[in-house]
Amino acid sequence: MFDIGLQEMLLVGVIALLVFGPSKLPELGRMVGRAMREFRRASDEFRSTVETNLHINEPEPVIASEPAPAPPEAVATLPSEAEIPVPEPVPADAPAEEHGEPFVAKRGARLFHRRDCAFAARITEVDRVYMKRATEAEEQGLGRCPVCEPWEPV
């Protein structure tokens, strides 16, 4: 880690023994060990907090362009997650080929996809929600997938 060999470690140990003495050296080692343990614990806690807040472990599709932030009055009028209607789930025993609906979303997600999208393939059958029209998905508060860009012919 620090590229210190055995000879350098022995030299540091001898110098520490001469400076602090044999009676204080074990106490000094314990203090350094405690400090390193506390530092490691604090850095692990910080890393887990950042990962939790940024949702690093959740796979989400990459968005091509970042939308402009909404004005504060528009943010206040957005519906909460509890107010957004949850579409009815498809029974778990129903095969995927049976559904002729061209659009699919994951239950609780923010995006909907075309059925042949790569992200739609990752959604388990139990979590799939099928929709017949893109406008139906948008009415439920779902956004369009930036990868497959679902659209309806007019």
N, C-alpha and C positions, 0 to 999 in steps of 0.2 A: 504494500500500500504506500509506504513512505520510502521504499527502496532502501531500507536499512538492513544491513547484513548482521551476521553474528558478532563480528568484531566490533562494529559500531555500538551494538546493544551492550556488549560487555564493557566498553569504554564509558558509556552513559551510566551503566550500573555502578561502576567503580567510582565515578565522579559523584554520583548521588550518595553513595555510601560515605565518601569523604566529607561531603558538604553537610548532610543531614545527620549522619551518625547511625549506628546500627539500631538504636532504640526507636528512633523516629521513622525509619524507613518503612516498616510494615504499616504504620498509621498513614503515612503519605500515600502508599500504594492503595489502601482502602479508600482514601479520599478521592484519588484519581479515578478509581473504579466506579465509585458512586456518581461522580460527576459525568463520566461517560455514559453510565446507565440512564441518568436523568436526561442527558442530551438526546440519547437514542429514543427514549420514551416520548419526549416532546416532539422530535422530528416525525416519529410514526403517527402521533396524534394529529399533527399539522397536515401530514400527507393524506391521512384518511378523511380529515375534514374537507380538504380541497377536492378530493375525489368525490366525496358525497355531494358537495355543492355543485360541482361541475358535471356530475353524472358521467364521468369518464368511462365507466364500465358498461354503459348502455349503448348498444349499437344503434345509431340513427343514421339515416341517409345524409349525405353531404349536400348542403344547400348551395346552389350555384351563386346566388347573390343575396346579400343580407338586406332585408326590407328596412325601409326608413322607420325610425321610431315614431310611434303614434303620439299625438299631442296628449297632455295630461288629462284633458276632459274626455278624450276618446277611451283612454285606458280605464277610467272610472266606470264607463258604461259597458265594458266588455262583460259577457256572462261568466260566472264562475264555473268551475268544472262540475259542480253539483247541478247546475241549471242546464247543462248541455244534455240533450236526450241521448241515451245509450241505445243503439240499434239492437234489435232482437238477435241473439246468437243463433247460429245454425246448429242443429243437432250434431253431436259428435259422431254418430254412426252414419251420417249422410256422406256419400262419396263426393269428392271435389268435382268430378266430371258431370254430376247431375245438375249443378248450378249453371244456368246460362247467363247469369248476371256478369256484365263485363268489368265491374269494379269491385274491389275488395279492400277492406281495412282491418287493422288489428283492433280488437276491443280495447278501448282506453287510449288509443294512439291519437296523434294529431294529423296524420296524413292518410290519404287513400291512394290506391294504386290501380293500374290496369291489372287484370288477372294474370297476364303473362310477364309482369315486371319481375325483376330479380329479387326485389325486396318482398314482393308478395309471396314468393316461393319460401321465404324464411318463416312466414306466419304459420303456426300450427293450425290444424283444422278446427280445433276447439276454440281458438281465439279469433277465427275469421268471421267477418260480418260482410255479407254480400249486398251490393246495391245495383239497381238497374240503371240509374242515371247519375251523371256527375253532379247535376244540380241537387239531387237528393242528398249526396254526400256533403256538398257545401252547405246545405240547409242545416245539417247536423253539426256544423262547426268544424268540419274536416278540411284541411288544406290539400292542394294538389301536390303530388310527388314530383320533385324537380328532376328526377331521373327519367321516368316514363312519361311525364307530362300528360296525364289522362285528359281526354277531350271527347266531346260528342259531336258527331256530324249533324249539321242543322237540317 
